Amino acid sequence: MAPKIVCVVGPTACGKTTLGILLAKKYNGEVVSVDSMQIYRGMTIGTAAPTEEEMEGIPHHMIAVADPAEQWSVARYAQEAIPVIDDILERGKLPILVGGTGLWLDAVVKGNNFAGGSAEDPMRAQLQREFEEQGIEPLLEELRQVDPVSAEKLHPADTKRILRALEVYRTTGMTITAHNEATKRIPPRYDAVWIGLRFQERDDMRALIDLRVDKMVDAGLLQEVQQLLQSGIPKESTALQAIGYKEFTGVLEGEKTTDQALEEVKLRSRQYAKRQLTWLRRNPEIHWIEWKKERDFVKALQNSTEILSAHGIG
């Protein structure tokens, strides 16, 4: 029997952190962050990572574990997070995975290091940069060397599939055909109970996202970006391509005003939330809790308790 864990998911600003802490308190649990940017040190404000005060004494894992100059793949995250989750289980506690990086969540629950593919994955971003700088031919030639079968099938104009095949090979060391077959055969490592948070009305989600961005700026997002740059983190690093950091790097370099950056961050955050929801809708196992105008965490905890009880967690 695969051990049970809880996954609290949803788009940015929907209240995952708060519900995760409430569940951890109720079920003797510990929180594992599954966020592709909260892993980086010195990026608390822009990633909305919980502060010590907000954690309310609940242990949190996989936050501020990486240097911002590093580039983590889904495989690297799974490699680091799975032993943490197993340790929580061995100590008789309930792992509560909280985050919006769907690809990373899927990889951990399945218990493998295979590449699922996501616009937010660093390897995808790296390949996209190489394509923009060099064109498709050098990448297609690389694919011919490592996966000639796939390369033969793909037209040079089919850049999306060429990049995807290379992404899988670079991340896993397997061809995309072998990767897909192997992924299908592997049973999940964990028996996950999925709880999703979302708003009934998209306008309410947008309003909350805008409010969160305003609070980030008031809390010192610009200064946080400045400290990262002054510490020697290159502006081209994956960490500084994150929403909020890229735009405010532009402010520091005189390319845009604070107001312009603020509006760009709000727009990109709303677009990201939409992509997160699109990814999560693929998962039929998610039990959705829908907010109305306000987020009612008392009711959400009650609903979550009923969901977990029905799955044997009590």
N, C-alpha and C positions, 0 to 999 in steps of 0.2 A: 504494500500500500504506500503510495506517495504521501509524504507528510503534508499537512494542510498549512496553507499560508493565506493571507488576505492581501488583495491588491486594491488600493484606492486610486482611481484614475479619473481623468477629466481634463478639460482644457485649462489653460492658464487662468488664474484668478478665481477659480470656482470654489475654493475652500478645501482642497485636498489636505493641506498641512493641518488645518484645525481638526478635521474629522479624523485624520490619522492619529493625532495625539489623543483625542477623546476615546477612540477605540483601544489604543495602547493602554490607557488608564483602566479601562473597563475589563480588558482581557489579559492583563499582565503581559503586555506586548512590548516590543521594541520596533522603532521605525527604521526602515531602510529607504533612503532617498533614491529614486530612479529618475534622475534628471541630468541630462547631458551637460549642463552648465554648472549645477550646484556642486559638481565634483571638484571644481577649481577653487584654490585658496585665494582669498582676497577679493572675492566677488559676491559678497553677501547681499549687497543692496540691489544690484541689477538682476540677480537671479531669484530674489525673494526667498532666499534661504532662511529658515527659522533661526532667530537669535536664541541665546541661552534662556532668556526670560520666556520666550514663546514656547520653548520645548517643555516647560513646566516639569522638569526633572525626568522626562522620558528620554532614554538613550536613543540617539539618532546616529545612523551609520551612513557611510558613503557621501558625506558632505565635507568639502574642503580637504580632499585626499590627494589631489593632483596639483602639480605646478602648472600655472597658466601657460607656460611655454610648451607643455606637452600636448600631444594629440591622442585622445583616447578613441578607440573603435568600439563597436558593440562587443566584439570578442574580448577586448581588454576589460571592459566593464563587467561582463559576465564572469570572467576569470577571477576578478577581485571580489565581486559581490556574493557569489555562490558560497564560498567558505564562511562569509559573515552570516549569511542566512542559516547555514547548517549549524553554526555555533550557537545562534539564538535558539534553534530547535533543541539542540543537545542540552541546553540549560533549562529546558522545560518552559520556554516562553514562546509567545506567538509572534512570528515575523509579520510586520505590516508594511508592505511595499507601497510607497507613496510617490507618485510622479506622473508626468505627462509625456515622457519619451517612450512612445509605444513600442518601437523597435527593441529597445533595451529591455523593457518589461517582458516582451514575448520571448526574447532570448534567454532570460533568467528562468522564467517559468518552465520553458522547454528543457532548460539545463544543458544547452549546447552553445558553442561559439560560432554557429553558422550565421552568415550574413542575411538579414531579412530585407534590407534595402530601405532607405528613408532619406528624404531631402535633408534631414538634420544630422545624418551620420557624417562624421569627419572625413571618412574615406571618399564618400560621394562628393563632398565639397572639394577635396584635393583633386580628384579626377576632373571635375568640372573646370577647375582653374587651369589644369594642364591642357584641356581641350581648348579653352579660350586663348591660351598663350601660344600653343603649338599647332592647333588644328587636329583633325581626327587621324591622319595617316600614321604618325608615330605611335599612337595608342593602338590602332588597328594592327600595326606591325608587332607590337608587344603581345597582343592577343594571339597573333599567328604563331608566335614562339611558344606560348604557354598552353594554348587551347586551339590548335589548328582546326579541329572539327567545328567549333562554334564560329571561328573566324571565316571559314569557308561558306557557312550558311548566311552570313550577315553582309548586307550591302553597305558600302562605305557611307552612304547617306543615312543609314540607320544608326545614328550616333547614340541614341538612348540605350539600345540593346548592347552596343559595343562597350559603352561605359559600364553597364550593369554586369556584363560578363567579366570585365576586368576587375570590377569592384569585388565580386565574389571570389575571384582567384587571389587577389591581393590580400583579402581578409582571411580566407580560409585555407589557401593553398590547394583548393580543389577546383575542377572545372565546374561550370554552372550546372551542367547535366548531372554530374556526380553529386554535387551539393544538394540539388533538389531531391534526388532520390534518397540520399542519406537522411535528409531532414524529415521526410515523410515516415521513415521507419522508426524514428526515435520516440519512445513514449515520454510524456512530460515528467520532469524531475519532481515537480510539486503539484499538489492538488490545490489549485488556487480558487478562492472565492472572490469574484470580481464585483466591486461596488463602484459605480460611476456617478459623478456629479455633473449636472449640466443645467442650464437655464431653459425654461419653457420658451421664453422670448429672446431672440438674438439681441435685440436692442438693450435688454437688461444686462446681458453679458458684456456688450461693448461698453456700456456706461461704467461697469465695474472695472474693466480693463483700463479705461482711460483714467479712472480715479487712482488705480494702483500705480500707473506710470507717473502721475502727478506727485504721489507720495514718495516714489523712488527718487525723483529729482529733488524734492524738498529734503530728503534724507541724506543727500550728498552723492548722487550717482556720478556727477561730473568729477568730483574730487576722487572718487574711487577709481574711475578710469585714469585720471592723472597719476595716481599712485602706482597703478599697474605699469603704465608707460615709463614712469621714472625709475621703476625697479628693473627695467631692462627687458620687459616683455615686448617682443616685436609686434607692431600693429597688424601684421599679416597672420599672427597666430590664430588658431581656431577659437581660442577663448575670446579674443577681441573681435571676432566676427559675430559674436552673439548679439541678439537684439538688445539695444540700449548702449552697448559698449562701442559698436561700430559707429553709430550715429554721433555719440558724444566725443569719440576720437576726432571726428570731423570738426566739432566745435573747437576743440583744443588746437587744431591745425588751421583754424580760420576759414574753413571751407563752408561753414554754415553757422547760423545763429542758434542760440539755445532754443528759441521758439520753434525754429525749423526742425531741429533735432527732436524736440518733444513731440511734434506732430508726426514725424516719421516713425518714432518708436511706437506711438499709439497705433498707427496704421499697420506696421509690421507685426505688432503683438496681436491685433485682431485677426490678421491673415494667418498667423501661426495657430491661434485658437481654432480657426476653421479647419486647418489641416489636421490638428490633433483630433478633432471630432470625426473627421473623415476616416482617419486610421482606426479609431476606437469602434466605429460603427461596424467594422468588419468582424468584431468579436461578439458572437451571439451569447456568450456566457455572462456578459456584463449585466448586473442588476442596476438599473438607472434610478437615481433619486433626482427629481427635477425641482429646481428652485423656481419660485415665482418672483415677485419684485425683490424680496429680501431672502437672505440665506438663513434658514431656520435650523440651527445645528442640533437643538434639542430633539426636534422631530427627525432629523437625519440620523441621529444616533439611535433613536427608537426603531426606525426603519431598518437600519443596518443590523441591529441586534436580532430582529426577526429574520433577516436574510441569513445571518451567520448561524442562528439556531436551527434553521431548516437544513443547513449543511453540516450539522453536527458539531458546531463550535459553540461552546457555552461556558 
